[in-house]
Amino acid sequence: MTLPELIDQIKSQPRLFIRFHASWCGVCKLLAPHVRSLKEAEAMSEVKFIDVDVEEHLDVKKAFKINDLPYFAGFKDGKLLEEFATAKKDKVSELAEACAS
């Protein structure tokens, strides 16, 4: 997803959860099933989940100032709720729940 496309999504989606990752990132691979289970949860039905490979989209990586992976961002009505790099499932779940509430 290009930076302009991502900005359009941020502006147009009422609830948005973004996972930034890279193919070489082991922790990204470990957390992917957890993020997928959140996406499939009924409580998250109104949240749009987007995955962005920052190695394919360096402009996105630069715009979000991403230095560590995996990196997550949550938006509600176009406003940033929180963004962070983490390997903790609990923190990822909390962000998804904040997007859904």
PASEBA-1860 file (N, C-alpha, C; in nm, 3 decimals):
! residues 101
1> MTLPELID> 0.085/-0.118/0.000/0.000/0.000/0.000/0.089/0.124/0.000 ~ 0.066/0.211/-0.094/0.146/0.333/-0.106/0.107/0.432/0.004 ~ 0.192/0.529/0.026/0.163/0.629/0.129/0.034/0.706/0.099 ~ 0.010/0.753/-0.025/-0.118/0.822/-0.052/-0.239/0.731/-0.028 ~ -0.229/0.602/-0.064/-0.339/0.509/-0.040/-0.363/0.491/0.110 ~ -0.255/0.482/0.185/-0.266/0.465/0.330/-0.329/0.589/0.394 ~ -0.289/0.705/0.350/-0.347/0.830/0.402/-0.497/0.835/0.371 ~ -0.535/0.792/0.251/-0.678/0.786/0.216/-0.754/0.692/0.310
9> QIKSQPRL> -0.693/0.578/0.341/-0.756/0.483/0.433/-0.772/0.544/0.572 ~ -0.668/0.612/0.620/-0.673/0.675/0.752/-0.786/0.777/0.757 ~ -0.801/0.854/0.650/-0.904/0.958/0.647/-1.045/0.901/0.630 ~ -1.058/0.789/0.558/-1.191/0.739/0.523/-1.246/0.630/0.616 ~ -1.160/0.559/0.687/-1.206/0.450/0.773/-1.234/0.500/0.914 ~ -1.354/0.475/0.968/-1.384/0.520/1.104/-1.297/0.452/1.210 ~ -1.261/0.326/1.187/-1.179/0.251/1.281/-1.074/0.175/1.201 ~ -0.947/0.202/1.229/-0.839/0.145/1.147/-0.725/0.096/1.235
17> FIRFHASW> -0.679/-0.025/1.207/-0.567/-0.087/1.276/-0.463/-0.121/1.169 ~ -0.342/-0.070/1.185/-0.237/-0.096/1.086/-0.123/-0.173/1.150 ~ -0.083/-0.280/1.081/0.034/-0.358/1.123/0.143/-0.336/1.019 ~ 0.255/-0.280/1.062/0.370/-0.259/0.976/0.468/-0.373/1.001 ~ 0.515/-0.436/0.896/0.601/-0.554/0.911/0.700/-0.561/0.795 ~ 0.786/-0.663/0.800/0.878/-0.693/0.691/0.894/-0.844/0.683 ~ 0.925/-0.893/0.565/0.934/-1.039/0.544/1.046/-1.103/0.627 ~ 1.151/-1.028/0.657/1.265/-1.082/0.732/1.245/-1.077/0.883
25> CGVCKLLA> 1.139/-1.013/0.930/1.117/-0.989/1.073/1.054/-1.111/1.141 ~ 1.133/-1.177/1.226/1.084/-1.296/1.296/0.969/-1.268/1.391 ~ 0.979/-1.160/1.466/0.872/-1.125/1.561/0.744/-1.092/1.484 ~ 0.757/-1.028/1.368/0.640/-0.997/1.285/0.567/-1.127/1.249 ~ 0.646/-1.228/1.212/0.588/-1.358/1.174/0.521/-1.424/1.294 ~ 0.582/-1.411/1.411/0.524/-1.471/1.532/0.393/-1.405/1.571 ~ 0.382/-1.273/1.553/0.260/-1.202/1.591/0.151/-1.208/1.484 ~ 0.185/-1.244/1.362/0.087/-1.245/1.253/-0.038/-1.328/1.285
33> PHVRSLKE> -0.026/-1.450/1.339/-0.148/-1.527/1.372/-0.234/-1.457/1.478 ~ -0.172/-1.390/1.572/-0.247/-1.318/1.676/-0.327/-1.204/1.613 ~ -0.262/-1.129/1.525/-0.332/-1.019/1.457/-0.445/-1.074/1.372 ~ -0.421/-1.185/1.305/-0.524/-1.249/1.222/-0.644/-1.290/1.308 ~ -0.618/-1.343/1.427/-0.729/-1.384/1.516/-0.807/-1.262/1.564 ~ -0.738/-1.152/1.588/-0.809/-1.029/1.626/-0.898/-0.983/1.511 ~ -0.844/-0.987/1.392/-0.917/-0.943/1.272/-1.045/-1.025/1.253 ~ -1.038/-1.154/1.286/-1.151/-1.244/1.266/-1.251/-1.242/1.381
41> AEAMSEVK> -1.215/-1.176/1.492/-1.302/-1.172/1.610/-1.426/-1.087/1.581 ~ -1.540/-1.135/1.628/-1.666/-1.064/1.605/-1.662/-0.923/1.664 ~ -1.596/-0.906/1.778/-1.588/-0.776/1.844/-1.512/-0.673/1.759 ~ -1.435/-0.721/1.662/-1.355/-0.633/1.577/-1.417/-0.613/1.439 ~ -1.544/-0.651/1.424/-1.607/-0.650/1.291/-1.611/-0.512/1.226 ~ -1.607/-0.406/1.306/-1.613/-0.271/1.250/-1.475/-0.208/1.230 ~ -1.370/-0.282/1.266/-1.234/-0.231/1.251/-1.176/-0.281/1.119 ~ -1.119/-0.190/1.042/-1.050/-0.226/0.918/-0.904/-0.254/0.956
49> FIDVDVEE> -0.855/-0.373/0.921/-0.717/-0.413/0.948/-0.637/-0.403/0.819 ~ -0.522/-0.339/0.826/-0.435/-0.324/0.709/-0.294/-0.371/0.747 ~ -0.232/-0.446/0.657/-0.092/-0.487/0.671/-0.009/-0.409/0.570 ~ 0.103/-0.354/0.616/0.192/-0.279/0.527/0.333/-0.334/0.542 ~ 0.389/-0.383/0.432/0.528/-0.429/0.430/0.616/-0.306/0.409 ~ 0.689/-0.266/0.513/0.767/-0.142/0.505/0.890/-0.155/0.416 ~ 0.931/-0.276/0.386/1.043/-0.294/0.293/0.999/-0.267/0.150 ~ 0.873/-0.291/0.121/0.819/-0.264/-0.012/0.775/-0.118/-0.024
57> HLDVKKAF> 0.749/-0.053/0.088/0.697/0.084/0.088/0.780/0.171/0.182 ~ 0.900/0.204/0.137/0.993/0.281/0.220/0.939/0.421/0.251 ~ 0.854/0.475/0.162/0.795/0.607/0.189/0.705/0.602/0.312 ~ 0.633/0.491/0.329/0.548/0.473/0.447/0.635/0.461/0.572 ~ 0.741/0.382/0.562/0.834/0.364/0.674/0.890/0.499/0.718 ~ 0.929/0.579/0.623/0.986/0.711/0.653/0.881/0.805/0.713 ~ 0.761/0.806/0.655/0.654/0.896/0.701/0.614/0.866/0.845 ~ 0.611/0.737/0.882/0.573/0.698/1.017/0.692/0.690/1.112
65> KINDLPYF> 0.812/0.720/1.059/0.936/0.716/1.139/0.954/0.581/1.209 ~ 0.938/0.474/1.132/0.947/0.339/1.187/1.092/0.292/1.187 ~ 1.142/0.262/1.307/1.278/0.211/1.322/1.281/0.069/1.374 ~ 1.173/0.026/1.440/1.164/-0.109/1.496/1.038/-0.176/1.445 ~ 1.046/-0.308/1.432/0.932/-0.387/1.385/0.906/-0.499/1.485 ~ 0.783/-0.549/1.489/0.664/-0.497/1.422/0.618/-0.365/1.485 ~ 0.552/-0.287/1.406/0.506/-0.154/1.447/0.356/-0.149/1.422 ~ 0.283/-0.092/1.514/0.137/-0.089/1.505/0.085/0.054/1.523
73> AGFKDGKL> -0.024/0.084/1.455/-0.089/0.214/1.470/-0.240/0.194/1.468 ~ -0.308/0.267/1.553/-0.454/0.260/1.558/-0.512/0.398/1.537 ~ -0.617/0.405/1.456/-0.683/0.531/1.426/-0.833/0.519/1.448 ~ -0.891/0.628/1.491/-1.036/0.635/1.507/-1.081/0.769/1.450 ~ -1.168/0.764/1.350/-1.217/0.884/1.283/-1.102/0.973/1.234 ~ -0.999/0.907/1.181/-0.886/0.980/1.123/-0.784/1.031/1.222 ~ -0.809/1.009/1.350/-0.718/1.058/1.454/-0.637/0.941/1.511 ~ -0.508/0.964/1.527/-0.418/0.862/1.581/-0.450/0.837/1.728
81> LEEFATAK> -0.478/0.711/1.761/-0.499/0.673/1.901/-0.365/0.647/1.967 ~ -0.284/0.565/1.900/-0.155/0.526/1.955/-0.076/0.458/1.844 ~ 0.058/0.467/1.855/0.146/0.394/1.765/0.269/0.351/1.844 ~ 0.318/0.230/1.813/0.431/0.176/1.888/0.486/0.052/1.820 ~ 0.610/0.018/1.858/0.671/-0.109/1.820/0.662/-0.199/1.943 ~ 0.623/-0.323/1.922/0.613/-0.416/2.035/0.616/-0.561/1.987 ~ 0.652/-0.648/2.079/0.643/-0.791/2.056/0.540/-0.853/2.150 ~ 0.467/-0.767/2.223/0.372/-0.815/2.324/0.230/-0.824/2.269
89> KDKVSELA> 0.175/-0.945/2.274/0.039/-0.967/2.225/-0.063/-0.881/2.299 ~ -0.046/-0.868/2.431/-0.142/-0.791/2.511/-0.152/-0.646/2.462 ~ -0.039/-0.586/2.432/-0.038/-0.446/2.386/-0.107/-0.433/2.250 ~ -0.085/-0.533/2.163/-0.150/-0.534/2.032/-0.302/-0.547/2.050 ~ -0.344/-0.636/2.138/-0.487/-0.655/2.164/-0.550/-0.529/2.221 ~ -0.481/-0.462/2.310/-0.533/-0.339/2.370/-0.556/-0.232/2.263 ~ -0.463/-0.220/2.168/-0.477/-0.122/2.062/-0.596/-0.156/1.972 ~ -0.611/-0.283/1.938/-0.725/-0.326/1.855/-0.857/-0.298/1.927
97> EACAS> -0.860/-0.325/2.058/-0.981/-0.299/2.137/-1.012/-0.149/2.143 ~ -0.908/-0.066/2.153/-0.929/0.079/2.153/-0.987/0.125/2.020 ~ -0.942/0.065/1.911/-0.996/0.098/1.779/-1.143/0.057/1.769 ~ -1.178/-0.055/1.829/-1.314/-0.109/1.819/-1.414/-0.036/1.909 ~ -1.366/0.023/2.018/-1.459/0.083/2.116/-1.515/0.216/2.070
END
